[in-house]
Amino acid sequence: MEKLCFRYSVSLFMTIVAIVLLLPRHTLSATSPYSRPQKFYVNCGSDSNITYGGRTFVGDMISGGNSLSFSSKGTEAINQSGPGIYGTVRIFRRPSSYNLQLDSVGLHFVRLHVSSRTELLTSRFTVSATSGSTHHFKSFSVQNFTETPRVAEFLLMINSRKLEIRFVPEPTYVALVNAIEVFSANNDLEITPESDKNLHTVYRLNVGGQKVTPENDTLGRTWSLDDDFLYQKEAARNNRTAATA
């Protein structure tokens, strides 16, 4: 048993070392204050604005003009039980797109909010994002899932001010989305190598700390507890220190 534990400890240690060694490849620096842009935050399937997580989401039925547009043909807006942006949903019965006119090129966060309800369990679709001639993700797939709401986050290097987010339902199914966020990242954010400039967030853990909600995060992110990811919870101990100037 001791030998098994030792092997696991070595394996875990090497994994941690590997993670530490990889950190310089994805350098996230913030040498100047960052203020999150005021757009785009889209309240899909709604004709009204709503404040959620410290951001104002604009209803896609009223956000006219050239900066945001979408084809409503083959779509429908549905009210459902849910907090904030999850109270309405845009349903797609055929391929359709949101088209955004960005203020700048460069690194952008793209978030898709999807909440699955019992009446919407026939959803199965793919999502793609394209700017200019660049396809950032072509086959991101969403289908029946138990985690709700689900937030899919991407960090993309946008090379054109025109961004298309396209939803394609599979035959006999529907596509859906509750809300969309697209906003520019901090100019000081550096990600290397160049090939890694389209990233998909899988987990975001606040190691040893409490859950962080979007209202308390500069970028409107959710940081989950790390408890469920610990191999031996009884062997872990949180150590908090007071921050110093």
C-alpha positions, 0 to 999 in steps of 0.5 A: 500500500505504501508503495502504491501511495508513493507511486501516486505521489510521484505521478502527482508531483510530476504532473504538478511539475509539468504544469508549472513548466508549461506556465511560461508558454501561456503568459497572462500579464496585466501590467495596466488596469483593465476595464471590461468593454461594455459590449457585446452581451446579448440576451437571446430570445428577449425584447428587453435588457437585463443585468446579470453578473455585473453586465447588462445583456441587451435583448437580441430583438431590440439590439438593432443597427449594424453592430449586431444582427441575426436572421430570425427566420426559422427561429423562435423566442421562448420564455422558460423558468430560470434566473436572469439571462436564463429566463429566455432562450433563442431556438433555432430550427435551421442553421442561423447566425449572429453577426457582430461588428467588433470595435477592434481585432485581437484577442477576444473572449467568446462565451455561450450560455446554454441552459437545458430544461425538460422541454428542451431536451431535443437539442443537439447542435454544433456551433462555429465562429468565423472572422474573415477567413479564419474558422476558430472552432468548427465543430464545438458540439452541444447536445443533451447534458445534465450540467445546467446552465452550461457556459462554453468559453473561448479565447480567440485571436480575431483577425477581422472586425466581422465575427459570425457565430453560427448555430446548426441543429442536427436533423430533427433536433433544435439549437438553442442559446440563452446568452452570448458574450463577446468582448476584447481581452486585455491588451497586455494578455500574451499567449504563446506560441502563436498556434495556441491563440484559440483556447477553450476553457475546460475547468476554472478552479480556485485552488484552496479557496471559495467559489468566485461568482461573476459579480466578483471577478473582473472578467465576469468568470466563475471559479469553482471549488477544487474539492471534487477534483482532490484525489484524497480530500483528507490529505489536503489542507487549505492555507490562507494568508492575509494579502499584503500591499 
